Amino acid sequence: MDTVLVNNDFTKSWERSKKHGANLAKAQEAMLQEYELKLQQEKKRDLLNSMHPTIESLAYSLKSSNTIVVISNSSGYVLNSVGNLTFLDDAEKNNLQNGACWSEQMRGTNSAGTISIEQKPLAVIGNEHYLPSHRTLFCAGSPIFNPSGELDAVLNISGHFSVYHPAMLGMVDNIARNIENWMLVRQPKPQLVISLYPESQKNYEALFAVDLHGQVIGMNREAHRLCRMDNFLVTPIYLEELFSNTDELLSGTRKTNSSLIRLYTKDTEEKCFFASIVHDSRPVKFYTEIKTATKQLKTDKKSKSSYSFNDIYGVDKTLMSALSTAKKAATTDYTIVITGESGTGKEMVSQAIHQASTRSTKPFVALNCGGITKSLAESELFGYEAGAYTGAKQSGQPGVFEQAHGGTLFLDEIAELPMDIQITLLRVLQDFKVKRIGGVKSVQVDVRLITATHTDLWEKVQEGSFRADLYYRLQGISIVLPPLRKREDRLQFAYNLLSNIEGEIHRHSLTFSPVAEQFIKEYSWPGNVRQMSSAIREAAFLSVGDTIDLQSFPNYILSDFQKRETTGS
C-alpha cells in the first residue's frame, strides 16, 4: 500500500481497512450475482421506489459536473446508480455498477463503506481513499435510517475529486434526512407524527411517531439526538414520559397544521419545545377510547394496585414457583426484593402482592428510581415544604413514603439510586420517619416496602455502587422472575395475551398461523412480557383475517430475529 498523508478523521478507518486486508481483487470477487442483486433490491423495494424521483432529480442537477448518485445498502452493496458514467474508464465503471461491493472490509476507506460503520455523514476525497485505484474520485454520502433508528441505506454522490465542493456533503445529508422524514410519516400503521422545534430555532426538526397508545414507534435523527434513546422499541416508552403537556396533542383535539403548542422536557432543565402535528392516521374511535382508558389507569395506579395474582398468567414451572413465594410473602409485612429483567412483570407482581395483603384497601404507590434525576430523587421520596426551593409548589408536596402511608411503597430499579440518597433512605428505613426538604419535624409513616431491580444487587455492593448496609436492610424475601426466553409457556402466554387484546380491537376468534407460532416460541423476546404484549397487539390490529401471520408482527422484531438467527445469539 502506498504511503499517503491521511486525514486524521480517517485514521481509524485506515487501520480497520489494513486489518481486513482490503484490496480491489477481494472487492471484485464480492460482486453480487444477478439473482443476488435482485434479492437485495427486492428487500429495499419500497425504499428504492420512494427515493427514485428524488435521486433522478439530484442526478440531473449534478449532470454538468459529471457526478453520479449511488444508493447502497447497509452492507455496502450498490443497489442503484444514476448518472453519466462516461467520465470514468471501463474499470471504474465496473466499480460503480449495481451489485458492486463498497464495504470498508473490501475496498477500505470510502464514504459508502465507512458510513455503514460510523453511521454519520462524511466525504472521502482523493488520497483519503484507502485503495490507490480510487484516489481519482471523491465520494460524499449520508446514512439513511429507518423510523426504528436502524441503518437502512447510504446515499452517495461520486465524481472526479477535482469537482468536489464542500456544499455537496451538506446537500446529500439534507436529502437523506428528508427521505428519512418521509419514511417516518409514510409508515402504514395508524400513528400520530409530531414535529418539535426548540425555542432557539435549529436547522433540523425532531419528529416523533406514536401509536394508538401514545407509545413512541418511530423517530428521526434529531429526535434520537434529543432523547438519546437507542432501545425505545425493546423497552417501550411513551411520549408523555418524555414531555409534559402532551394531552392536547394525543387526545386528537389538535389538527394538522394547527397552531403550535408548548411541550416541556421532564428533566431539571425543563427545556421548552414548540410542537405541531405533521400527520395523524389514527382511527378516532380507537385513540379517544384508549386515551381515556390510559388516563384512568394512571389515576388508579397512584392510589391502588391494578393487578391481582389472578391477572398473572403462567404455567412455566420457574414462574409458578416465584409466584408461590410471592403469595406466601403477601401474608406477611416483610420487605421484598423482586429481581428480573426489564419487562418481566416486576411491578405487576408487586401490585398482586399488595392486593393479596391486609393493606389492599390502602394506597399502592410506585416510583421508578431509574427514571428520576439525582436532584429530584430526594423530593420524590421524602417530599418538600412550601418554598423549599425555587419552583416548589406553594402548598408543598408529600413524598412517596407519606403517600403510601398504611399501604405499600414499590421502589423500582432501586440499584439506580444515587449514593447520597441511599444514605438518607437507610436512615428512614431504620425508624420509618421522614422529614420533608425544608421541614423541621419528622413524620412517622407505616409502609410495606417492595423493591425491584434488573441487576444483581450483591454485585453492585461489591462494585461499591450500592451500600452494603442498605442491601442488608432491604433483604427480606427474594423473588426472582424468569425472562420470557427461559419460560416454557411462551406460546400459551401469547394466546392468553391475544384473548385480552381481541376485546380491545373488537375482533374475535383470532389465532396465529403455524409459522407465527413457531416464531413466538423461537424468538428470544429481549423486551420480555412487555415486548410480546406490544408486538401481539400490533400484529392483531394489522392482521386482515382471523389468522395472524408472521408479516403482521413489527418489522424491527422480525429484523432482530433474523440477525439473531444469523449470528446464533
N, C-alpha and C positions, 0 to 999 in steps of 0.2 A: 504493500500500500504506500502510495506517495505521501510524503510529509507535507502538510499544508497548515497554514495558520487557521485554527478553528475558533469560531465564536464561542466564548465561554458558556453561552446558553446551551450549546450542543455538546459540551464535553462529555456529559453522562451518556448522551445518545451515541456518541462515537465509541465510548467504552463498551456499551451494550452491543453495538454493531461488530466490534472486534471480537467480543466474547462469542457471538453467534456465528462468526466466520462468514459474514455477509459477502456475497460476490455475485456477479452477473450470471454466471453459469447456474448457480443454485436458483436464482430468480426465474430464469428461463425454463428450468425444469419444473418449477412450481406453477407454470401457466395452466389454467383450468381447461379441461376438455370441454367441447361444446355442450354436452349434456350437463356437465357440472356447472357451467356458466348459467345455463337456463334455470337450473335448480336454484342457484344463488339469487338470480334475478327474480324468480318467482317468489322467493321468501320476502323480497323487498318490493313486490309489485305495486302495492298501494303507495309506498313512499316514492318510487320512481315515477309513477303516473302523476302524482300530485306535484312533483318537482319539475316535470318536463317543461311546462310553459316558462317557468322562471329560468331554467337552465338555457333554453333556446334563446330567450331574451338577453341573458347575460353573455352568451357566446356571440350573439350578433353585435352587442355593444363593444366587444373586445376584438372584433374581426380585424380592424385595421392594425392592431398590434401583434397579429399572428399568435394569439393566445388561445388555448383550448381549455374547456371546462370538463372536469373529471369528477365522477361520483364513485367512491369506493366503499366497501363495507367495512365493518369493524375489524376484519382480519386482514385488510389491506388489498383485497382483490378489486380491480376496476370493474364496475358493473355497467357504466355508461360513460362515454366520452363524446363531447360535442364540440365542433370547431374545425378549422382548417389545419390539416397536418402537413401541408406541402412544405412548410419551412423546416421540417425535420427530415433527416436522411432515413433510409429504409430501416436501419437497426433501431433508431429512436422511435419510429412509428410502431414497430413491434412492441417496444417497451410500454407504449401508452394505449394499446388496443384493449378492447374488452377482454376480461379474463386474465390480464397480466397481474402479477403479484407485486405489490409495492410495500409489503410488510417490512418493518425495520430489520427483522431477522434475516430477510433475504437480500434486501438492497441497501441496508444501512440507513443512515440519517436521510430522511426525506419527509416532506410535510405529511403525506397520507399515512405512512407507517409510524412516524414519530408522534403524530397527533393521536393515533389509535392507542398509544401507550400513555402519553402525558395528558391527553384529553383537554387540550387547550388550543386556541388559535395560534398559528405560527407560520412564518415564511422561511424557507430554506433557499438561499441564493448562491449560485455558482459554486465556489470552493467549499461552502458549508456542507454540500453533499458528501457522503462518505465514499461512494464509488466514483472514481475519476471519469467514468463514462457519462455521468450525469451532471458534470460541473459546467456544462454549457447552458444549463437550464436554471430557471427559478421555479419554485412551486410555493404557492401561498394558499393556506387552507384553514378550515374551521370545522370543529366537530358538530354533528347534528345529534342531539339527544332526544329520545322519545319522552312522552309525558311521565314515564316512571323514573326518568333520570339516567337511563342506560344509553350507552353509545349505540346509535342506530346506523350512522354512516359518516363519511367525511366528504365535504365539498372542497374541491381544489380548483385553482386555475394555474396553468403552467405555460411557459414560453421561454424564449431566449433570455438569459439573465440580463442582457443589456437593456431590455424594455421594461424591467421591473420598476414599479413606483410604490413607495410605502403606502399610498392610499388604497392600493389593491387589497391588502390584507384586511383593512377596515371594511371595505366593500363586501368582501366574501363573508366575513364574520357577521355583518349586518343581515345579509341574505340568509345565512344559516339560521340565525335567531328568528327571523321572520317565518322560515319554514317550520321551525320548532313550535312557534306560537300557533301556526295554522294547524299543525298536527294535534296540538292540545285542544283547540277549540272544536276540531272535527272528530273527536272521539265519538264512537257510535252510542256509547252508553248514556243514559239520562244524567245530566250534570249541570252544575252552575259554574261558570267561569267568571272570576272577578279579577279586575286589574287594580294593582296598588302602586301609587306613586308616593315617594317620600315628600315631606314638606319642602325640602330643598330639591328641586327637580333634577333627576338624573337622566342619563342617556337612554336607559332601558327600563321598561316597566316589569314588575313582578306579576306573573299570572298564576293563580291558584284555581284548580278544578276540584269541586267537591261533589259527592254523590247525594242521593236522596236523604241520607242521614247526616249530612254535613261533614262526612269523613273526607279527608284530602285524598284524591285519587290521581292527581297529576300536578306537576309544577314545571315552570320553565326555568332556565338557568338563573335568572335573577332571583326567583323565589327560593331556589336551593341555596343561593349565596346568602340571602336574607335570613333564612331559618337554620341553615347548616344541618339539614336533615337528609341523611342518606338511606334511612331504613323505614320511611313512612309507610311503605306497603307491607313490610313484615310486622312492624309494630304500629297498628293503626293510630292515627292522630286526627283530631277534629279541629276545624277552623277556629271554633270558639275557645280551644285550648291555647291557641297562638295569639289571638286578638280579642279584645273586649269590644262591646258594642256591635256584635255581628248579627243580632236578632233580626234587624230590619232587612238585611241582605238575604239571610237564609229563609225568612218566612215567606218570601215571594211578593212582598208588598212593594219592593223596588223593581222597576222595569228596566230593560236595556236602554242605555243612553240617558238614564235619569241623572239627576244632579248628584254630585259627589257626596259621600258620607265619610266621616272621620272614623278610623279604626286606631286603636292604641295597642301596642305590644304589651304582653303581660310579663314585664320584667321591671327591674328597678329604674331603668332609664325612661320607660314608658314613652317610646317613640311614637310619633303620630304619622299616619299614612292616610292618603285620600283614596277611597275605593269606589269603583263603579262596576256595574255588571256588563260584561262583554258578550256573554252568551248564556241562555237559560233554556235547557231542553227537558227540564224535569216535568213529569205529569203533575198537574195541580193537585189532584186527589191524593197523590202519594206524599208530596213534600209538606203539604199543610197538615195532614194527619200525623205524619212522622215527627214533625217539628213539635207539635202539641204533646205527643206521647213522650218524646225525649225530654222536653222541658219538665213534664210531670215526674218522670223518673228521677231527674236530678233533684227536684224538690223533695221527693220522698227519701232519696238517698241520704240527704243531710240529717234526717230525723230518725230514720229507722232502716232496718235491713230489708232488702228486696227479695232475697232468696232464702229458701229453706233446703234441708237435705233432700226433700222430695224433688227439688228442681235440678239436682245434680245427677246427670245420667252417667252410668259407668258399670260395666261388667268385667273390667280388667281387674285381675287379682291384686296387683300392686295398688291401684287406685282404691279398690274396695277396702283394703287393709288400712290405707291412710284415712279414709272416711270413717271407718270403725273407730279409730283412735280419736278422730275429731268429735264424734258423737259422745264418746266417753268423757272427753275433755269439757264438753259443753255443760256437763252436770257439775263441774267444779268452777272455782273462781281463779284457777291457776293462770299464770301468764303463759301465752302460747307463741311459739315461733313457727311460722309456715315457710318452708323453703321450696322453691320451684322456679323453673324458667319463666320468663315473661310470657303471659298468655295462657298459663296452665290453670288459672282459676283460683288464685290465692285469695282475692277479695271475696269471691263468691263463697268459698268455704268459710271464710271469717264471718260473713253475714249469716250463713247457715248455723254456725256455732252460736252466734248471738241469738238467733231466732229460737234455738232449742234450749237456751239457758233461762234462768229465772229473771234475767234482765231484759227479756224480749219486749216488754212494754215501754222500756226506756230508750233513750237515743242510741243510735249506732252512728258513729262519726268516723269518717275515713280521711286520712291525709297522706299524700304521696310525698315522702321526704326527698325523693329524687327530682321532683318537679318544682321545688321552690328554691329560691336563691338563698345564699347564706344570710343576707341582710334581712330577709323576710322570715326565715325559719323560726326565730325566737318569738316574733309577734304572732305567727300562726299557731305555734304550740302553746304559748302562755298568755297571749292577749296583750292589750295595752290600755292605759288610761287616757282620758281625754287630753289632747295637747302633748302627748308623749314625744312626738316628733313631727316634723313638717309633713303635712299631707294626711295626718291621722284624723280619723273621724272625731267630731266634736263630742260624741257620746261615748267614745272609747269602744273597745271590742273585746269580747271574751275569746280566749284561745280554745283549741280543740279539747283540752282537758276539762275546762269548765262546761263546754257544750255537751260533752259526753257524760256529765255527772249522773251517776245512777245506772249508766249503761255501759257500752263497750267502745273503746277507742282502738281503731285499726291504723297502725303506722306502717305503710307500705314502703319498700326499699329503705329500710332502716339503716342499712350499711352506708347510705349516701349522706347521712347527717354529718355536718362539719364537726370537727373535733371539739371546738369550744361549746357547741350546742349539746354534744354528748355529755359533757361535764354537768351542764345545767339539768339535762334530762335525768341523769343519775341522781342528783340531789332531790328532784321531785319524786322519783320512784322510792326513795328511802322513807318518806313520810306522807306522800301524796298531798303535798301542799304546794300551791303555785302562787307566784307573785307576778302580776302583770308588769310590763315595761312601764316605768314611770310611777308604779304603785308603791305604797308604803307598808301594806299589810298582806299577809298570805291568806289564801282561801283553801279550805280543806275540800278535796274532791274524792269521790268514790267512783272509780272506773275499773273496768276489767280490760287489761291491755293485751292486744294481739298484734304481733309484728310479723312482717314478711320480708323476704329477701330472695333475690335470684342468685346470690353468691354464697359461698361458704364463709359464714361469719368468723369461724375459728381461724381460717386462713387470713382474714382481714386483721384479726388480733395479732397474729404472728408477723404480719407485714408492718404493723404499727399504725394502721389507719383506723382501727376500731379499738376502743378502750376495753381492756380485759375485765375490769370491774363492772362495766355496763353489760358486757356479754354475760357474765355470771348472773347479774340481776335479771336479765331477760329470759334466761333458760329455765323454763318450767316444763312445758310439754312440747316436744318437737314433732312436727308433721311435715313429711316430705311428699310433694305431689310429683308424679312422674310426667315427663314430657310426652306429648302426643305420639311421637315416633316410637316410643317404647311401650305404648299401650296396645294390647291385642284386640281391642274393641273399636278400632278406628272406623270401620265401615258401619257397624251398628250405631256408633255415635253420630256419624254423618246422617244416617237415616232419621235418627232422633231429632237432629237439628232441622232436617228438611220438613219433618211433620209440623214443627213450630213455625217455620218460615212460610208454609203453604197458607196459613191463615193471614199472614201479613200482606201477601200479594194476591189474596182472594183466588187461589187456584188449589186444586185438589188432585189426589191420585198421582202425584209426581213420583218418578223413580229415576235411578241412574242407569245408564247403559252399562253393559259388561266392561267396556273399555274404561269408562269413568270410574266404575267400582274398583278396577284393578289399580288405577291411578291413585285413588283415595287411600288404598292400602299400602302402596309402594312409596308415595311421596313422603318426605321427612317432616313436612309441616314445621319449619323453623319458628313460625309465629304461634304454634300450638293451637289451643282451642279457639283463641281469638281470631287467628288467621283462617282456620277452617270455617268458622261461622260466617265471616265476611265473604269468603270465597263461594260458599254454597248459596248464600243469599243472592249474590250477583249472578251465579250460574242459573239459579231457579228463575230469576227475573228475566234473563236473556233467552232462556230456552223457548223454543217455538211450540213444540208439542208437549206430551206428558213425560217424555223421556229426556233427561238431561244428559247430553253428550259431552265429550271432553272439550270440544271447542268453545263451549259456553263458559268455561272457567276463565278467570282473569289471565291475560297474556303473560303478565310478569311471573305468575306461578308456573305456567307451562314452560316458559323460557328457563326458569330456575331449575325445574325438574329435568329438562334436557341437559343442562350444564352439569348437574349433579350425576346424571346417568353417565355422561361422557367421562367425567373425572373420577367417577366411582366413589365420590364423597357422600 
